[in-house]
Amino acid sequence: MPSIFWSGKLTLPMKVLVEANNILAFLTGSASDVRGMKTRVKQGYEGKFTDHVSQYDELGYHLQEKSARYQLDGLQLADMNVLDVGCGTGALTHVAFENGARSAVCGDISAFMLRLAQQKAFFAKHHQDYCQLDAENLPIKDNAFDSTISGMTFGTLPDQKRALAEMIRVTKPGGLICIGAHGPEHYWEAIDASFRCINKRFILGYRLEWWPRDERYLRVLMESQDLADTQVKRVIWHNDFGSGAAAYDFFAAISASWWYAKFPPHERVKDSKKTRDYFEAKNIRVITDDIVVAYGYKK
Ligand SMILES: C[S@@+](CC[C@H](N)C(=O)[O-])C[C@H]1O[C@@H](n2cnc3c(N)ncnc32)[C@H](O)[C@@H]1O
């Protein structure tokens, strides 16, 4: 079962509110419904609750690509066959090809995200395949890839230890395993503001699906596995979107608004508008990016 506590940064009033709700989720059994949580994230990234995610590339791809560049900076991928777990629309795979990868498989739980990746002209020029998969249970044989990478997906995975073990299993001995995980401050201003606005009636007793992790956690996680030369680093920067409305639009698109799973459709629209107006009124235009990069080599 995932932790019942919230591992990301929040202001104190929101922290108290969220932790109280998470304890309620624990008592009602919702916190242990891992399958339900994963389905909600998947459906969010398939655009089931709002159409925000259809603007993922237009509003957020450049920042995903920036994260991907930090993540793979200085790592050798020349001539490798790479698996990208939670590929989304392909930012990390794109950078892997730029860093010399020979071929890649883009894997994601969302068929919609895979379709967006597939439409990219850049990938048509490369040896590239696509696979719908769950990071915690990869449908891939042992030792299949030279390198397995994952960018900005770990925060949405309830069992990160299992996901890492799966990445190692499908990588050849000597191969690189590299994770770009959501750090505890990732998007915290936007998450905090969204909690202030959200209609609490529809999330009461549900543990929200978000498990960012700090460097210490990632270091312990990597060291619990049979890896050589493990390294962990953290990169933080702040994005100014110019207006609260623009910051909200970015956040809604990139996070796919999966927390609307329990809302009736007309309430989602109402809630989204109220939240966007709040971002604008409070001038919440700066959002933090916080990435913890961890890598090592399979023995
Ligand atoms: C924030 S996006 C990051 C995508 C991409 N790596 C990027 O940097 O743009 C998170 C992605 O993780 C995928 N995802 C969430 N849970 C997953 C799971 N259990 N298995 C595989 N992919 C998952 C989502 O569908 C989404 O495409």
The ligand as an ORCA input file, in Angstrom:
! r2SCAN-3c Opt
* xyz 0 1
  C       3.929     13.994    -16.379
  S       3.826     12.799    -17.643
  C       5.538     12.643    -18.135
  C       5.659     12.099    -19.531
  C       7.021     12.211    -20.205
  N       7.992     11.315    -19.647
  C       7.473     13.630    -20.220
  O       8.490     13.930    -19.570
  O       6.815     14.472    -20.843
  C       3.544     11.275    -16.763
  C       3.268     10.107    -17.698
  O       3.279      8.897    -16.920
  C       2.305      8.033    -17.444
  N       1.977      7.040    -16.404
  C       1.312      7.240    -15.251
  N       1.228      6.104    -14.553
  C       1.854      5.158    -15.288
  C       2.097      3.769    -15.094
  N       1.660      3.120    -14.007
  N       2.774      3.100    -16.054
  C       3.220      3.748    -17.172
  N       3.008      5.051    -17.420
  C       2.338      5.758    -16.471
  C       1.157      8.969    -17.806
  O       0.240      8.385    -18.689
  C       1.922     10.154    -18.395
  O       2.099     10.019    -19.779
*
